Amino acid sequence: MKDLFRKTKLLFLTLILLLISNLQGISQKGLTLDEALKIAEANSPTMKKTMLSLVRSQENLNAQKAALKSQFSLKLSPFSYTHQNEFNDYFSNYNLLESKESGGLFTIMQPIIWTDATLSLNNDFGYTDSYSRNDRDTSSYKGFSNKLTISLNQPIFTYNRTKLQLKELQLNLENTQLNYATQLLSLERSVAQSFYNVYQKQQSLEIARQAFENMQKSYEVSKNKVDAGLSAREEIFQAELNLASAKSDYENAQVLFENAKDEFKLLIGLSLYDDVIVLANIAVDTVTVDPAFAIDQGLANRMELRQRKIDIETSQFDLIQTKALNEFKGSIELSVGLFGDNEKFKDIYANTTDNERVSLTLDIPLWDWGERKSRIKASEAIIETSKISLEEEQNDIIINIRKVYRNLLNLQNQIGIARQNVTNAQLTYDLNLERYKNGDLLNLKIQTLYDFEKKAPVSPVMSMKK
């Protein structure tokens, strides 16, 4: 009775495990490596953040380019009223001023990237209704006015800030693009590693399942031997222990497989509630690689090297800006204007006045206690550090390519050994299976006169009669 209960319990557990496996297979979606890479590129959190950084850099550059075009602005003052009474010290009396004004200022401003100058066109139009009164006289005025001015402001003895800022944004965009491409390659490697890790756990689960089923069969054989009195009673206890161990291995393989799938789905940005299986192509293609050619290609194409060069250029820009600290610089401003006013709008330019202005401004630093000199040395140290980083990156690329090449040669040897092991394992399995069928199983059939494969008794006498 106890053996029957144990047998029923094992059968029930087996059915439960098979049922779970079948239910999981119903909603599973098969993914190839290429499909997983496409999903990861679109949904991976890392790639999403990198893409947003790329968008930010592109839009900053677009904004700067837009700022270099003609800028139009209009400032309106529809109505302004002023009423004030002030004491005039010279005449020792009070002056009353009351005015109503309206107007607008239209401006066109054009940055000039080649010289870092700014060219402006301003048109200031207004209407004034004013009244003033004091102890001596009273006056009033109603009329229109317009002031048209063209001005140019040109910095001198300094660097071109507009051109430098534009170049910085262009390098920043290029660096972000390179970073996106690097992240994409890194993601491809991570996805491939995780993909084949899931595949490995998937195959391990299948192996554990087959081992569990084989152990069940072995247990049945051992139990039949014990029941038939062909083996010692102690063998059934060892068979039960082996079966329990195989069952535990199967359950552990199931846990490792599910954990690997969750990590894989998180990496590629797939819903954690989706169930997948991986469809791997494990065919091996042997490719001949020339290590010297591989190194040349790496040094010519690796994006990290270009990024280190961008770091050097950016550091040089910082040095230019640092040298401008407390520098001798100046600016030239030219302005030409035309002013007219009249009580009648159509006669606003009947009597015009020319306005011209030329100015030169110089900024001459006298003493900064060595601040500029120290900051320049600090910036130069950053440039040298960036150059050293470039050399280190080049050496790392050469070393890594050599390592990968050596590993490829070693993996080719390992693949050959693994293939031979598979062949040997298959031969060993076939031999053991044949020994199992024609050896112990046949012996059990002879001893019990019962065919355990056909599930039927054996009667030699009836066979001879037939």
Secondary structure per residue as TSV (DSSP state, phi and psi in degrees):
chain	resnum	aa	ss	phi	psi
A	1	M	-	360.0	-40.3
A	2	K	H	-64.2	-41.8
A	3	D	H	-64.8	-38.2
A	4	L	H	-64.5	-40.1
A	5	F	H	-65.2	-41.1
A	6	R	H	-65.5	-41.6
A	7	K	H	-64.8	-41.1
A	8	T	H	-65.0	-39.4
A	9	K	H	-64.8	-44.6
A	10	L	H	-64.3	-39.6
A	11	L	H	-64.7	-40.1
A	12	F	H	-64.2	-43.4
A	13	L	H	-63.8	-39.4
A	14	T	H	-62.8	-43.1
A	15	L	H	-63.9	-37.9
A	16	I	H	-63.0	-46.3
A	17	L	H	-63.1	-42.7
A	18	L	H	-66.3	-36.4
A	19	L	H	-65.6	-43.4
A	20	I	H	-61.3	-43.5
A	21	S	H	-62.1	-40.3
A	22	N	H	-70.0	-39.1
A	23	L	H	-64.7	-37.8
A	24	Q	H	-66.0	-36.5
A	25	G	H	-68.4	-19.2
A	26	I	H	-66.7	-43.5
A	27	S	H	-100.6	7.2
A	28	Q	-	-75.0	143.5
A	29	K	E	-115.4	127.9
A	30	G	E	-80.2	134.5
A	31	L	E	-125.4	130.7
A	32	T	-	-88.1	169.6
A	33	L	H	-64.6	-40.7
A	34	D	H	-63.0	-41.1
A	35	E	H	-64.8	-40.6
A	36	A	H	-63.9	-38.1
A	37	L	H	-66.0	-39.9
A	38	K	H	-65.2	-41.0
A	39	I	H	-64.2	-42.6
A	40	A	H	-64.6	-40.4
A	41	E	H	-63.2	-33.2
A	42	A	H	-89.1	-30.2
A	43	N	H	-118.1	-11.0
A	44	S	-	-62.1	131.0
A	45	P	H	-56.6	-38.1
A	46	T	H	-63.5	-44.6
A	47	M	H	-69.7	-32.9
A	48	K	H	-63.6	-44.5
A	49	K	H	-66.2	-39.3
A	50	T	H	-66.1	-38.1
A	51	M	H	-64.9	-39.6
A	52	L	H	-64.5	-37.6
A	53	S	H	-64.5	-38.3
A	54	L	H	-65.1	-41.6
A	55	V	H	-63.0	-41.8
A	56	R	H	-61.7	-45.2
A	57	S	H	-64.4	-40.9
A	58	Q	H	-65.1	-42.8
A	59	E	H	-70.2	-33.7
A	60	N	H	-63.6	-40.1
A	61	L	H	-67.9	-41.0
A	62	N	H	-60.6	-40.4
A	63	A	H	-65.1	-40.4
A	64	Q	H	-67.1	-40.0
A	65	K	H	-64.8	-37.7
A	66	A	H	-66.2	-34.1
A	67	A	H	-69.2	-18.8
A	68	L	T	-84.6	-7.3
A	69	K	S	-87.4	171.7
A	70	S	-	-61.9	130.0
A	71	Q	E	-104.9	124.3
A	72	F	E	-107.9	135.3
A	73	S	E	-145.4	149.6
A	74	L	E	-136.3	123.1
A	75	K	E	-115.0	119.2
A	76	L	E	-109.7	141.7
A	77	S	E	-128.9	85.5
A	78	P	E	-60.2	-35.8
A	79	F	E	-155.4	137.7
A	80	S	E	-143.9	129.6
A	81	Y	E	-122.8	133.7
A	82	T	E	-130.7	133.2
A	83	H	E	-139.3	115.5
A	84	Q	E	-146.2	147.5
A	85	N	E	-125.8	111.2
A	86	E	E	-118.4	148.3
A	87	F	E	-90.1	128.7
A	88	N	E	-96.3	112.5
A	89	D	T	-66.4	-32.9
A	90	Y	T	-69.7	-44.4
A	91	F	T	-95.4	-6.2
A	92	S	T	56.1	47.9
A	93	N	E	-149.2	173.6
A	94	Y	E	-98.5	140.8
A	95	N	E	-112.4	126.6
A	96	L	E	-101.9	127.0
A	97	L	E	-126.9	129.1
A	98	E	E	-135.6	127.2
A	99	S	E	-143.7	150.0
A	100	K	E	-126.6	129.7
A	101	E	E	-136.5	153.4
A	102	S	E	-151.6	151.8
A	103	G	E	178.4	-172.7
A	104	G	E	-159.6	151.2
A	105	L	E	-121.1	117.9
A	106	F	E	-105.4	129.8
A	107	T	E	-131.7	136.9
A	108	I	E	-121.9	122.5
A	109	M	E	-122.8	129.1
A	110	Q	E	-125.0	109.3
A	111	P	E	-70.3	144.4
A	112	I	E	-113.4	106.0
A	113	I	T	-68.1	-31.0
A	114	W	T	-67.9	-33.1
A	115	T	T	-118.9	-1.5
A	116	D	T	65.7	24.9
A	117	A	E	-91.6	169.6
A	118	T	E	-132.1	122.4
A	119	L	E	-105.8	128.5
A	120	S	E	-128.6	144.0
A	121	L	E	-123.4	121.2
A	122	N	E	-123.3	133.4
A	123	N	E	-126.8	112.9
A	124	D	E	-109.6	109.4
A	125	F	E	-113.7	139.7
A	126	G	E	-156.5	164.8
A	127	Y	E	-127.0	135.9
A	128	T	E	-128.9	134.6
A	129	D	E	-128.4	101.3
A	130	S	E	-122.8	153.8
A	131	Y	E	-144.7	132.8
A	132	S	E	-136.4	150.1
A	133	R	E	-152.3	139.7
A	134	N	-	-144.6	-170.2
A	135	D	S	-69.7	-19.1
A	136	R	S	-94.5	-44.5
A	137	D	-	-155.9	175.5
A	138	T	E	-132.9	138.9
A	139	S	E	-144.0	155.7
A	140	S	E	-147.9	158.4
A	141	Y	E	-151.5	137.2
A	142	K	E	-133.1	125.0
A	143	G	E	-179.2	175.7
A	144	F	E	-106.7	154.0
A	145	S	E	-143.9	151.5
A	146	N	E	-149.1	133.3
A	147	K	E	-127.1	115.4
A	148	L	E	-108.6	124.4
A	149	T	E	-135.2	136.1
A	150	I	E	-117.0	127.8
A	151	S	E	-135.9	152.7
A	152	L	E	-133.5	129.0
A	153	N	E	-118.8	118.2
A	154	Q	E	-123.4	112.9
A	155	P	E	-69.7	146.3
A	156	I	E	-134.0	158.8
A	157	F	S	60.0	33.9
A	158	T	S	-151.9	173.6
A	159	Y	-	-82.5	162.4
A	160	N	-	-80.9	99.2
A	161	R	H	-68.0	-37.5
A	162	T	H	-64.5	-46.0
A	163	K	H	-66.8	-38.4
A	164	L	H	-66.1	-42.2
A	165	Q	H	-63.9	-40.3
A	166	L	H	-64.0	-42.7
A	167	K	H	-64.7	-38.1
A	168	E	H	-61.9	-43.0
A	169	L	H	-67.6	-36.4
A	170	Q	H	-64.6	-42.6
A	171	L	H	-67.6	-35.8
A	172	N	H	-64.8	-40.5
A	173	L	H	-65.5	-43.9
A	174	E	H	-61.4	-42.0
A	175	N	H	-63.2	-39.7
A	176	T	H	-67.1	-38.6
A	177	Q	H	-63.4	-42.8
A	178	L	H	-63.8	-39.1
A	179	N	H	-64.9	-38.2
A	180	Y	H	-63.0	-45.7
A	181	A	H	-63.4	-39.7
A	182	T	H	-65.1	-43.8
A	183	Q	H	-62.7	-35.9
A	184	L	H	-65.7	-42.0
A	185	L	H	-66.4	-40.5
A	186	S	H	-64.3	-39.2
A	187	L	H	-64.4	-40.2
A	188	E	H	-59.5	-42.4
A	189	R	H	-65.7	-44.5
A	190	S	H	-64.3	-41.3
A	191	V	H	-65.0	-41.9
A	192	A	H	-62.9	-43.1
A	193	Q	H	-63.5	-45.6
A	194	S	H	-67.8	-37.3
A	195	F	H	-59.7	-49.4
A	196	Y	H	-75.8	-20.8
A	197	N	H	-67.2	-42.4
A	198	V	H	-63.0	-41.6
A	199	Y	H	-62.2	-40.6
A	200	Q	H	-63.8	-44.4
A	201	K	H	-67.0	-33.4
A	202	Q	H	-64.7	-44.4
A	203	Q	H	-69.5	-37.3
A	204	S	H	-63.1	-37.6
A	205	L	H	-63.9	-42.0
A	206	E	H	-64.8	-40.4
A	207	I	H	-63.6	-42.6
A	208	A	H	-64.9	-36.0
A	209	R	H	-66.2	-44.6
A	210	Q	H	-64.6	-38.0
A	211	A	H	-63.9	-38.5
A	212	F	H	-65.3	-43.3
A	213	E	H	-64.8	-41.7
A	214	N	H	-64.5	-36.9
A	215	M	H	-67.9	-32.2
A	216	Q	H	-63.2	-43.4
A	217	K	H	-63.4	-42.3
A	218	S	H	-62.3	-38.8
A	219	Y	H	-62.9	-42.0
A	220	E	H	-63.0	-40.8
A	221	V	H	-62.9	-46.0
A	222	S	H	-62.0	-42.4
A	223	K	H	-64.7	-41.0
A	224	N	H	-63.8	-38.9
A	225	K	H	-61.8	-44.8
A	226	V	H	-64.9	-44.3
A	227	D	H	-62.8	-32.4
A	228	A	T	-84.8	-2.1
A	229	G	T	77.7	15.9
A	230	L	S	-89.0	-16.2
A	231	S	S	-133.4	159.8
A	232	A	-	-68.6	153.1
A	233	R	T	-61.8	-27.8
A	234	E	H	-66.1	-22.8
A	235	E	H	-64.7	-31.4
A	236	I	H	-66.8	-33.2
A	237	F	H	-68.4	-40.7
A	238	Q	H	-65.5	-37.5
A	239	A	H	-65.7	-39.2
A	240	E	H	-64.0	-40.8
A	241	L	H	-64.4	-42.2
A	242	N	H	-64.0	-39.0
A	243	L	H	-66.2	-42.8
A	244	A	H	-63.7	-38.5
A	245	S	H	-66.0	-41.8
A	246	A	H	-64.6	-39.5
A	247	K	H	-63.7	-41.6
A	248	S	H	-64.7	-41.0
A	249	D	H	-61.9	-38.8
A	250	Y	H	-64.6	-44.6
A	251	E	H	-66.2	-40.1
A	252	N	H	-62.9	-40.6
A	253	A	H	-62.6	-36.4
A	254	Q	H	-64.3	-42.3
A	255	V	H	-64.5	-46.1
A	256	L	H	-62.9	-36.6
A	257	F	H	-65.9	-44.5
A	258	E	H	-66.2	-39.7
A	259	N	H	-63.5	-42.5
A	260	A	H	-63.8	-37.9
A	261	K	H	-66.2	-40.7
A	262	D	H	-61.9	-44.2
A	263	E	H	-63.8	-38.8
A	264	F	H	-65.5	-44.4
A	265	K	H	-65.7	-38.1
A	266	L	H	-64.6	-38.7
A	267	L	H	-65.6	-44.4
A	268	I	H	-89.4	-2.5
A	269	G	T	81.4	27.5
A	270	L	-	-92.3	150.8
A	271	S	-	-59.5	136.0
A	272	L	T	-67.8	-14.5
A	273	Y	T	-91.3	-6.0
A	274	D	-	-83.4	138.7
A	275	D	-	-105.5	132.2
A	276	V	E	-133.1	157.5
A	277	I	E	-128.4	149.4
A	278	V	E	-97.8	141.6
A	279	L	-	-112.1	94.5
A	280	A	-	-95.8	145.7
A	281	N	-	-105.9	106.1
A	282	I	-	-102.4	19.5
A	283	A	-	-67.9	139.2
A	284	V	-	-107.1	122.9
A	285	D	-	-108.3	125.0
A	286	T	-	-84.9	125.2
A	287	V	-	-121.1	131.3
A	288	T	-	-82.9	129.5
A	289	V	-	-124.1	129.7
A	290	D	-	-91.2	114.3
A	291	P	H	-60.4	-38.4
A	292	A	H	-64.5	-42.4
A	293	F	H	-65.0	-39.3
A	294	A	H	-62.3	-40.9
A	295	I	H	-65.7	-42.8
A	296	D	H	-60.3	-42.1
A	297	Q	H	-66.1	-39.5
A	298	G	H	-63.0	-44.6
A	299	L	H	-68.8	-27.2
A	300	A	H	-85.0	-28.4
A	301	N	H	-115.7	-17.6
A	302	R	-	-62.4	126.6
A	303	M	H	-70.7	-24.9
A	304	E	H	-62.3	-33.7
A	305	L	H	-66.8	-41.5
A	306	R	H	-64.3	-36.9
A	307	Q	H	-65.3	-37.7
A	308	R	H	-66.8	-36.4
A	309	K	H	-66.7	-37.0
A	310	I	H	-64.1	-37.9
A	311	D	H	-59.5	-40.1
A	312	I	H	-65.2	-44.9
A	313	E	H	-63.1	-41.2
A	314	T	H	-64.0	-39.5
A	315	S	H	-64.4	-36.0
A	316	Q	H	-66.8	-35.9
A	317	F	H	-63.8	-41.1
A	318	D	H	-61.4	-36.6
A	319	L	H	-64.9	-40.8
A	320	I	H	-60.6	-44.4
A	321	Q	H	-66.4	-36.2
A	322	T	H	-67.2	-40.2
A	323	K	H	-64.4	-22.7
A	324	A	T	-79.5	-5.3
A	325	L	T	-70.2	126.9
A	326	N	T	53.6	39.5
A	327	E	-	-91.1	162.2
A	328	F	-	-80.8	119.8
A	329	K	E	-148.9	173.2
A	330	G	E	-162.0	-175.6
A	331	S	E	-154.9	148.6
A	332	I	E	-116.1	131.8
A	333	E	E	-125.1	125.5
A	334	L	E	-117.2	137.1
A	335	S	E	-144.5	132.4
A	336	V	E	-130.0	127.2
A	337	G	E	-138.2	163.3
A	338	L	E	-134.8	124.0
A	339	F	E	-120.9	137.2
A	340	G	E	-146.5	147.1
A	341	D	E	-149.4	149.5
A	342	N	E	-167.0	153.4
A	343	E	S	-68.3	-23.0
A	344	K	S	-107.5	136.3
A	345	F	G	-63.2	-40.0
A	346	K	G	-69.5	-19.2
A	347	D	G	-105.9	23.7
A	348	I	T	-62.2	-29.7
A	349	Y	T	-107.4	22.9
A	350	A	S	-64.7	-40.7
A	351	N	S	-125.8	104.2
A	352	T	E	-104.8	159.2
A	353	T	E	-127.6	130.2
A	354	D	E	-85.7	141.3
A	355	N	E	-128.7	121.3
A	356	E	E	-127.0	146.7
A	357	R	E	-149.0	131.0
A	358	V	E	-131.4	129.3
A	359	S	E	-142.1	145.9
A	360	L	E	-123.5	124.1
A	361	T	E	-119.5	132.8
A	362	L	E	-122.6	135.1
A	363	D	E	-110.8	108.9
A	364	I	-	-114.5	106.0
A	365	P	-	-72.1	142.0
A	366	L	-	-103.1	-52.3
A	367	W	-	-156.2	126.9
A	368	D	-	-121.6	13.5
A	369	W	T	60.7	28.3
A	370	G	T	84.5	10.1
A	371	E	H	-61.6	-49.6
A	372	R	H	-61.7	-42.8
A	373	K	H	-62.6	-42.7
A	374	S	H	-68.1	-40.6
A	375	R	H	-67.6	-33.7
A	376	I	H	-64.9	-42.8
A	377	K	H	-63.1	-38.1
A	378	A	H	-64.5	-41.3
A	379	S	H	-66.9	-38.6
A	380	E	H	-64.3	-35.7
A	381	A	H	-65.2	-36.3
A	382	I	H	-65.0	-39.7
A	383	I	H	-63.3	-44.3
A	384	E	H	-63.5	-37.7
A	385	T	H	-62.6	-41.1
A	386	S	H	-64.3	-37.3
A	387	K	H	-66.2	-40.3
A	388	I	H	-64.4	-39.6
A	389	S	H	-61.9	-37.0
A	390	L	H	-63.4	-44.3
A	391	E	H	-63.5	-41.8
A	392	E	H	-62.3	-40.9
A	393	E	H	-63.1	-41.4
A	394	Q	H	-61.9	-45.7
A	395	N	H	-64.9	-39.4
A	396	D	H	-63.0	-39.3
A	397	I	H	-63.8	-44.7
A	398	I	H	-61.7	-45.6
A	399	I	H	-64.2	-44.7
A	400	N	H	-65.7	-38.1
A	401	I	H	-64.5	-41.6
A	402	R	H	-63.0	-41.7
A	403	K	H	-61.9	-46.0
A	404	V	H	-62.6	-40.1
A	405	Y	H	-62.3	-45.7
A	406	R	H	-63.7	-39.1
A	407	N	H	-64.9	-36.4
A	408	L	H	-61.8	-44.0
A	409	L	H	-61.6	-43.0
A	410	N	H	-65.8	-39.6
A	411	L	H	-66.0	-35.0
A	412	Q	H	-61.2	-41.1
A	413	N	H	-65.4	-41.8
A	414	Q	H	-64.7	-35.8
A	415	I	H	-64.4	-42.0
A	416	G	H	-61.6	-42.3
A	417	I	H	-65.5	-41.9
A	418	A	H	-63.5	-38.7
A	419	R	H	-63.0	-41.5
A	420	Q	H	-65.5	-37.8
A	421	N	H	-64.4	-38.4
A	422	V	H	-62.8	-42.9
A	423	T	H	-62.2	-45.9
A	424	N	H	-63.3	-40.8
A	425	A	H	-64.8	-37.9
A	426	Q	H	-65.8	-42.6
A	427	L	H	-63.4	-42.0
A	428	T	H	-63.9	-41.5
A	429	Y	H	-62.8	-45.4
A	430	D	H	-62.1	-39.6
A	431	L	H	-65.5	-45.2
A	432	N	H	-66.3	-36.8
A	433	L	H	-65.2	-41.6
A	434	E	H	-65.6	-40.1
A	435	R	H	-64.9	-37.4
A	436	Y	I	-64.9	-45.0
A	437	K	I	-72.5	-44.8
A	438	N	I	-94.3	-6.8
A	439	G	I	-104.1	-95.0
A	440	D	I	-62.2	-42.1
A	441	L	H	-65.8	-39.3
A	442	L	H	-67.2	-38.7
A	443	N	H	-63.0	-41.2
A	444	L	H	-64.2	-36.8
A	445	K	H	-64.4	-40.6
A	446	I	H	-68.0	-41.6
A	447	Q	H	-70.9	-32.7
A	448	T	H	-105.0	-12.5
A	449	L	T	54.6	40.9
A	450	Y	E	-139.6	128.1
A	451	D	E	-89.3	105.2
A	452	F	T	-74.5	-18.9
A	453	E	T	-77.0	-42.0
A	454	K	T	-89.8	-8.6
A	455	K	T	57.8	49.1
A	456	A	E	-150.8	146.8
A	457	P	E	-68.5	155.9
A	458	V	-	-112.3	128.2
A	459	S	-	-123.8	99.4
A	460	P	H	-57.8	-35.8
A	461	V	H	-66.2	-43.5
A	462	M	H	-65.5	-34.3
A	463	S	H	-65.7	-38.4
A	464	M	H	-70.5	-34.5
A	465	K	H	-64.4	-39.1
A	466	K	-	-66.5	360.0
